[in-house]
Amino acid sequence: MIQAIWSGGVNLNDMFFWYVIVWGTLLNLVTSVLFYVAVIYEWSAVWLVPLYFLPLPYNILVTVGVWRSAGLSTGSPVFAEVAKYSTVLYMIFLSMS
């Protein structure tokens, strides 16, 4: 599945709506809550730094997947462009929060 996502082999609609909006939001929300709980309980930086960056590989994978799926998409070119740039912006936002 990772290879299909990375190569753009997943349908753009599925990539954008499921992998970015649904799973990306859920993963980043869960890891953000865990990070803030760890900060409240004053965990060591040894745990805080990896916890903060935990969703980053997924965010990069999904961003590349959407970008490549958009390039291979036979659907609306407007949706493909909107999906590409909104995914980049959304993943930057999620990675920073």
NORRA-V941925 format. One record per pair of residues at least 24 apart in sequence whose ideal C-beta (glycine too) atoms are under 8 Angstrom apart, sorted by the first residue. I is the first residue (numbers start at 0). J is the second residue. If there is no record, write none. Layout:
I_J, I_J
This chain:
1_60, 4_60, 4_61, 4_63, 4_64, 5_60, 5_63, 5_64, 5_67, 6_67, 7_64, 7_66, 7_67, 7_68, 7_69, 7_70, 7_71, 8_68, 8_71, 9_64, 9_68, 10_68, 11_65, 11_68, 11_69, 11_71, 11_72, 11_74, 11_78, 11_79, 11_82, 12_74, 14_61, 14_64, 14_65, 14_68, 14_82, 15_65, 15_68, 15_82, 15_86, 18_61, 18_64, 18_65, 19_61, 19_65, 19_86, 19_89, 19_90, 22_57, 22_61, 23_54, 23_57, 23_58, 23_61, 23_89, 23_90, 23_93, 24_93, 26_54, 26_57, 27_54, 27_58, 27_93, 27_94, 27_96, 30_54, 31_96, 54_93, 54_94, 55_94, 58_90, 58_93, 58_94, 59_90, 61_86, 61_90, 62_86, 62_87, 62_90
